[in-house]
Amino acid sequence: MINRHTKNKLKTAGYFIKRLRDSNFETLRVFSNYSEADPRKWTILVDPTRSSVFITCFENRPFKGEYLFTFDDGNQVFRQGYILKTDSIEVVVRKLVEGGVGPRGGIGPLNELNNKDE
């Protein structure tokens, strides 16, 4: 059971970026200065030289205290408005890899997801 006092850091841009970079994904912080009234918390760009997937964190969606992530790659792999609600960076990484967004140079601790069925 999850401790109610444990804060999930996945909704913070710095932690999210660090975990993706630890998995060898090229990641850039795009914007994190949205207004208080805006439900968006931050936006990052993953794999900017190939897939160019924007991931935006929304806070208090769908309910207060919850958050979700949208993936936008110009409707190339992820359908328009693709939403992922998760507390796990491993789920985020798996979705990126399944969508063909791979770690830099094809190496990294989670690259075996790419070669799982070979």
C-alpha positions in Angstrom: 0.0 0.0 0.0 1.2 3.5 -0.8 1.9 5.8 2.1 -0.4 8.8 1.9 2.4 11.1 3.0 4.8 9.9 0.3 5.0 12.5 -2.4 5.1 11.2 -5.9 7.9 13.2 -7.6 6.8 12.2 -11.1 4.8 15.4 -11.4 7.9 17.6 -11.0 9.7 18.4 -14.2 13.2 18.0 -12.8 12.5 14.5 -11.5 10.7 13.4 -14.6 13.6 14.7 -16.8 16.2 13.1 -14.6 14.5 9.7 -14.7 14.2 9.9 -18.5 17.9 10.9 -18.9 18.8 8.1 -16.5 17.2 5.8 -19.1 19.3 7.5 -21.8 16.5 9.6 -23.4 17.5 13.0 -24.8 15.2 15.4 -23.0 14.8 19.2 -23.0 12.7 21.3 -20.7 10.5 23.5 -22.8 8.3 25.5 -20.4 7.2 25.4 -16.8 6.0 28.9 -16.1 2.3 28.5 -16.7 -0.2 30.7 -14.9 -1.8 29.5 -11.7 -5.2 29.2 -13.5 -3.7 27.0 -16.2 -3.9 23.2 -15.4 -0.6 22.6 -17.3 2.4 22.3 -14.9 5.3 21.8 -17.3 6.2 20.7 -20.9 9.3 18.8 -22.0 10.5 17.6 -25.4 11.8 14.0 -25.7 14.0 12.8 -28.6 14.2 16.2 -30.3 16.3 15.2 -33.3 14.1 12.2 -34.3 10.6 11.6 -32.8 10.1 15.0 -31.1 7.5 14.1 -28.6 6.2 16.8 -26.4 5.0 15.6 -22.9 2.9 18.0 -20.8 2.0 17.4 -17.2 -1.5 18.5 -16.2 -2.3 19.0 -12.5 -5.7 18.4 -10.8 -6.9 16.4 -13.8 -9.2 14.7 -13.9 -9.7 15.4 -10.2 -8.1 17.7 -7.6 -4.8 16.3 -6.4 -4.4 14.0 -9.4 -2.3 14.6 -12.5 -1.8 13.1 -16.0 0.5 13.4 -19.0 -0.3 14.2 -22.6 2.0 13.1 -25.5 2.1 15.1 -28.7 4.2 14.2 -31.7 2.1 15.8 -34.4 -0.1 12.7 -34.7 2.8 10.6 -36.1 2.6 7.7 -33.6 0.6 9.0 -30.6 -2.9 9.9 -31.6 -4.0 13.4 -31.1 -4.9 14.0 -27.4 -3.1 10.9 -26.2 -3.3 10.9 -22.4 -1.4 8.7 -19.9 -2.4 8.6 -16.2 0.3 6.9 -14.2 2.5 7.1 -11.1 5.3 5.2 -12.7 8.2 6.4 -14.9 8.6 2.8 -16.1 5.1 3.0 -17.7 6.1 6.3 -19.4 9.3 4.8 -20.7 7.5 1.7 -22.0 4.9 3.9 -23.8 7.7 5.9 -25.4 9.6 2.7 -26.5 6.4 1.1 -27.8 5.9 4.3 -29.9 9.3 4.0 -31.4 10.9 6.6 -29.3 14.2 5.0 -28.2 17.1 5.9 -26.0 20.1 7.8 -27.5 22.2 5.5 -29.5 20.0 2.5 -28.8 21.7 2.0 -25.4 20.4 2.4 -21.9 19.1 0.4 -19.0 15.6 0.1 -20.4 16.7 -0.6 -24.0 15.9 -4.3 -23.6 12.2 -3.2 -24.0 13.1 -2.5 -27.7 14.6 -6.0 -28.1 12.1 -7.9 -26.0 10.6 -9.9 -28.8 13.7 -10.6 -30.8 
